[in-house]
Amino acid sequence: MVNTNTSALGIIFPNSYDNLVPEMVTERTMASIPFGGRYRMVDFMLSSMANCGIDNITIVVKRNYHSLMDHLGSGREWDLTRKRGGLNMVPPFAEAGVKMYAGRIEALASVVDYLEDQREKYVVMCDANIAVNFDFNALIDAHVKSGADATMVYQRSEIPEGAKGDNYTVKIAGGRVTELLSNDFRPGVQNLSMNIYVMEREALIQMVRDASVRGLVYFERDLLARNLELLNVQGFEYAGYVARISDRRTYFEENMRLLDPANLDALFGQGGPIYTKVRDDAPTRYAMDCRVKNAMVADGCIIEGEVENSVLFRGVRVKKGAKVKNCVLMQDTVVEAGAQVEYVVTDKNVEITADKKLSGTNTFPVYVEKGHTV
């Protein structure tokens, strides 16, 4: 990665949508949820920024960020180990009387002094609940060309069932956002916000300071939506592949969608590569009498039983006589001999003991928490 975009810095908010998957974020953030066999959700936005030459990236964390720190480290895998800029993680204040931030304005207010010390002209902001291979340079170019105060990214999509109570939709006229609606319940295809924004750094600083004085909390609802007549907010449509995590069911479905080679190519084959933490596992070992059909199997797995229509993360072991069908098994899950699992999502370090049968449905997959034994 030799491309460098010296005109923009990135800010990622890893906790914004933790409430959508409460079972999966008891010890982690949305950003560090495993996805796609060997990745974490944060890898997609972080890699997209790095591929576009954005090498000054700040992650404003809120809680449960130890897993994220362990995954990101110094940012070496994303070529973000730099003397100036690079990857910065900003934990919440530990001072008495300082409350935990609730919305994006409060989160930005906690780093406004840091923003003032930076040199880049533009700031790109995003959350970590979507997996997408995004071209931030195209977004910045469109923003500069339009002369907008802010540019927001949207996709033409129906609102996912799990996101009915936590979404933003926009109306576009001549490229300009004329209406920004919160928790839209209208059926059919909408202009659904991807919560990706670009603004001039100095304008953002002034806007955040003014909003903080007035006690505003939410960037979209309290700031942009109320000032669309005053601010020139442009829309930027993204028509590529998007995997949006809005609840436990969509997490299961979005992983399973990657079993289709067309979807896999749309996410990983278009644009730049997606980087992640290197684990240095051995290649997957397939026993002589195992059976594997239509599965995504990461490195480090040992397959002795049957696997069908499933996504297996690194280090998963399926022992002889075990049957795994329509499942998403995270790192180091062990399915003992004779066990049968179908429509199951296991977190890390789960053990399904011998001869057990665990079954959910395609609309309600069973979830087994991290470190549990069934």
SEDOPA-951189 format. One line per field, with one value per residue (C-alpha): z negated, x negated, y. Coordinates in steps of 0.02 Angstrom, whole numbers, plus 50000, padded with zeros to 5 digits. Each point is the difference from the previous one (the first is absolute). Example, Ala and Ser with C-alpha at 12.3 -4.5 7.8 and 13.67 -1.06 7.14 Angstrom:
REM residues 2
up	[49610, 50033]
east	[49385, 49931]
north	[49775, 50172]
//
This chain:
REM residues 374
up	[50000, 50064, 50037, 49876, 49982, 49904, 50013, 49888, 49831, 49942, 49844, 49958, 49864, 49948, 49869, 50091, 50034, 49855, 49946, 50155, 49950, 49808, 49984, 50107, 49921, 49816, 50012, 50164, 50114, 50160, 50089, 49933, 50040, 50110, 50178, 50160, 49936, 49945, 49988, 49874, 50046, 49978, 50129, 50145, 49963, 49939, 50156, 50114, 49923, 50009, 50182, 50042, 49920, 49840, 49876, 49852, 49920, 49828, 49916, 49864, 49883, 49864, 49907, 50014, 50112, 49936, 50137, 50130, 49932, 50007, 50180, 50066, 49904, 50074, 50169, 50085, 50108, 50074, 50023, 49867, 49890, 50028, 49911, 50038, 50019, 50019, 49892, 49841, 49874, 49885, 49841, 49903, 49866, 49827, 49909, 49868, 50068, 50183, 50067, 50130, 50171, 50072, 50177, 50134, 49949, 49823, 50069, 50117, 49859, 49905, 50142, 50061, 49929, 50091, 50162, 49983, 49997, 50163, 50173, 50115, 50083, 49996, 49874, 50048, 49865, 49993, 49885, 49997, 50025, 50187, 50102, 50162, 50115, 50017, 50108, 49886, 50136, 50111, 49854, 49963, 50184, 50013, 49842, 50064, 50171, 49928, 49878, 49865, 49815, 49970, 50109, 49936, 50078, 50029, 50087, 50086, 49889, 49897, 49815, 49914, 49876, 49857, 50041, 49997, 49840, 50038, 50174, 50102, 50172, 50115, 50139, 50143, 50122, 50129, 49898, 49843, 49842, 49971, 49859, 49872, 49909, 49844, 49979, 50163, 50005, 50181, 50100, 50159, 50060, 49913, 50005, 49846, 49919, 49979, 49865, 50099, 50009, 50062, 49945, 49993, 49838, 49944, 50040, 49900, 49850, 50000, 50021, 49857, 49883, 50038, 49980, 49835, 49927, 50045, 49921, 50162, 50003, 50168, 50158, 50123, 49902, 49898, 50120, 50183, 50005, 49919, 50114, 50174, 50064, 49935, 50038, 50173, 49962, 50155, 50023, 50070, 50059, 49977, 50111, 49950, 49881, 49821, 49853, 49863, 49824, 49917, 49885, 49965, 50146, 50128, 49931, 50041, 50170, 50055, 49959, 50093, 50152, 50022, 50047, 50169, 50104, 50081, 49832, 49943, 50155, 49982, 49824, 50014, 50187, 50035, 49942, 49888, 49887, 49826, 49866, 49830, 49854, 50047, 49894, 50086, 49994, 50098, 50154, 49969, 49985, 50078, 49939, 50125, 49965, 49969, 50108, 50040, 50114, 50037, 49850, 49962, 49892, 49929, 49963, 49845, 50006, 49983, 50090, 49960, 50011, 50117, 50041, 50116, 50041, 49856, 49959, 49888, 49924, 49957, 49887, 50006, 49975, 50060, 49933, 50078, 50010, 49967, 50121, 50028, 50117, 50031, 49859, 49961, 49881, 49933, 49952, 49909, 49988, 49972, 50056, 49916, 50076, 50040, 49968, 50123, 50021, 50123, 50014, 49857, 49970, 49874, 49927, 49968, 49899, 49994, 49977, 50060, 49902, 50072, 50068, 49964, 50125, 50015, 50129, 50042, 50156, 50143, 49921, 49822, 49992, 49829, 49925, 49878, 49901, 49992, 49899, 49965, 50003, 50062]
east	[50000, 49901, 50148, 50017, 50148, 49928, 50162, 50109, 50000, 50119, 50106, 50086, 50132, 49994, 50138, 50140, 50107, 49956, 50183, 50052, 49907, 49995, 49958, 49844, 49927, 49994, 49810, 49966, 50059, 50098, 49837, 49913, 50139, 49926, 50067, 49969, 49892, 49844, 50041, 50072, 50130, 49877, 49883, 50109, 50008, 49821, 49936, 50106, 49922, 49825, 50024, 50049, 49843, 50082, 49861, 50060, 50144, 50076, 50116, 50107, 50047, 50131, 49997, 49947, 49854, 49866, 50042, 49986, 49832, 49935, 50058, 49933, 49837, 49890, 50088, 49857, 50112, 50080, 49832, 50051, 49846, 49941, 49897, 50135, 50182, 50026, 50127, 50059, 50123, 50085, 50075, 50138, 49953, 49965, 50030, 50135, 50148, 49967, 50145, 49986, 50046, 50169, 49995, 49875, 49995, 49947, 49872, 49928, 49998, 49883, 49871, 50028, 49834, 49914, 50087, 49937, 49820, 50016, 49952, 50120, 50135, 50139, 50070, 50088, 50108, 50081, 50067, 49952, 50166, 49979, 49879, 49960, 49851, 50020, 49909, 49976, 49904, 50155, 50101, 49874, 49989, 50190, 50005, 49870, 50081, 50172, 49939, 50109, 49991, 50018, 50021, 50086, 50000, 50160, 50055, 50163, 50067, 50145, 49981, 49944, 50125, 49877, 49961, 50180, 49967, 49824, 49980, 49991, 50076, 49981, 50094, 49890, 50041, 49869, 49867, 50041, 50073, 50168, 50064, 49915, 50118, 49964, 50074, 50097, 50132, 50054, 49998, 49902, 49832, 49937, 49845, 49924, 49855, 49836, 49944, 49845, 49966, 49866, 49979, 49866, 49904, 50012, 50187, 50028, 49906, 50105, 50160, 49958, 49955, 50163, 50103, 49916, 50041, 50183, 50002, 50027, 49954, 50035, 49912, 50135, 50159, 49953, 49883, 50018, 50188, 50042, 49887, 50025, 50060, 49844, 49873, 49962, 50004, 49971, 50043, 49877, 50079, 49903, 50058, 49873, 50015, 50048, 50018, 50094, 50008, 50162, 50037, 49948, 50103, 49921, 49828, 50038, 50075, 49859, 49870, 50099, 50018, 49811, 50018, 50061, 49842, 50081, 50023, 49827, 49924, 50106, 49934, 49820, 49965, 50051, 49887, 49849, 49959, 50074, 49866, 50014, 49894, 49885, 50018, 49872, 50104, 49961, 50106, 50165, 49983, 50135, 50008, 50014, 50183, 50066, 50136, 50002, 50126, 50023, 49902, 49883, 49862, 49862, 49822, 49959, 50158, 50003, 50146, 50032, 50190, 50131, 50017, 50132, 50054, 49899, 49871, 49858, 49879, 49819, 49959, 50170, 49998, 50138, 49963, 50040, 50187, 50050, 50118, 50000, 50130, 50053, 49891, 49880, 49865, 49878, 49818, 49947, 50174, 49994, 50140, 49970, 50029, 50181, 50066, 50123, 50021, 50112, 50040, 49882, 49885, 49862, 49888, 49814, 49937, 50166, 50009, 50146, 49979, 50015, 50167, 50092, 50127, 50022, 50118, 50076, 50088, 49951, 50102, 49942, 49826, 49942, 49859, 49873, 49901, 49811, 49913, 50158, 50013, 50159]
north	[50000, 50148, 50113, 50144, 50117, 50146, 50099, 49889, 49916, 49865, 49977, 49835, 49979, 49816, 50000, 50092, 49846, 49887, 50002, 49903, 49842, 50005, 49814, 50018, 50158, 49956, 49992, 50091, 50140, 49986, 50039, 49845, 49874, 49861, 49996, 49906, 49858, 50095, 50185, 50123, 50130, 50143, 49924, 50055, 50186, 50004, 49911, 50110, 50155, 49928, 49948, 50179, 50070, 50065, 49965, 50104, 49906, 50022, 49875, 50081, 49857, 49999, 49834, 49818, 50047, 49879, 49874, 50138, 50057, 49822, 49981, 50165, 50010, 50135, 49990, 49910, 49889, 50158, 50088, 50127, 49992, 50178, 50132, 50127, 49953, 49813, 49910, 50086, 49929, 50126, 49923, 50090, 50125, 49930, 50163, 50025, 50096, 49957, 49897, 49862, 50065, 49950, 50070, 50046, 50184, 49957, 49877, 50132, 50128, 49884, 50010, 50178, 50060, 49858, 50050, 50177, 49938, 49903, 50062, 49909, 50103, 49870, 49876, 49838, 49921, 49829, 49864, 49817, 49908, 49974, 49895, 50090, 50027, 50188, 50129, 50150, 50094, 50000, 50069, 50138, 50047, 50012, 50105, 50122, 50012, 50039, 50131, 49923, 50035, 49813, 49847, 49842, 49827, 49902, 49842, 49957, 49862, 49940, 50032, 49839, 49932, 50012, 50182, 50063, 50094, 50062, 50072, 50160, 50023, 50150, 50086, 50063, 50141, 50046, 49912, 50099, 49924, 50085, 49890, 49890, 49883, 49899, 49825, 50001, 49863, 50019, 49837, 49972, 50063, 50157, 50109, 49917, 50092, 49905, 50123, 50050, 50187, 50118, 50182, 50132, 49981, 50181, 50008, 49840, 50070, 50158, 49902, 49882, 50142, 50092, 49841, 49955, 50171, 49974, 49826, 49906, 49815, 49918, 50057, 49947, 50031, 50153, 50088, 49954, 49965, 50167, 50103, 49929, 50169, 50086, 49865, 49932, 49813, 49894, 49817, 49874, 49838, 49839, 49858, 49868, 49853, 50041, 49879, 50091, 49924, 50056, 49852, 49821, 49934, 50117, 49955, 49819, 50041, 50115, 49868, 49868, 50114, 49990, 49817, 50065, 50029, 50153, 50085, 49950, 50077, 50157, 50031, 49942, 50002, 50180, 50140, 49973, 49852, 49983, 49983, 49919, 49942, 49857, 49844, 49887, 49842, 49843, 49963, 49912, 49811, 49892, 49820, 49859, 49960, 50176, 50080, 50186, 50083, 50186, 50063, 50144, 49928, 50110, 49945, 49899, 49892, 49811, 49917, 49816, 49999, 50076, 50186, 50071, 50180, 50072, 50133, 49939, 50124, 49966, 49853, 49914, 49812, 49883, 49827, 49833, 49962, 50181, 50088, 50188, 50074, 50181, 50066, 50141, 49939, 50129, 49975, 49841, 49924, 49812, 49884, 49834, 49828, 49957, 50176, 50077, 50188, 50091, 50185, 50040, 50148, 49967, 50133, 49970, 49851, 49908, 49811, 49894, 49839, 49825, 49938, 50163, 50067, 50187, 50073, 50168, 50065, 50114, 50141, 49967, 49925, 49939, 50104, 49927, 50129, 50011, 49864, 49899, 49811, 49919]
//
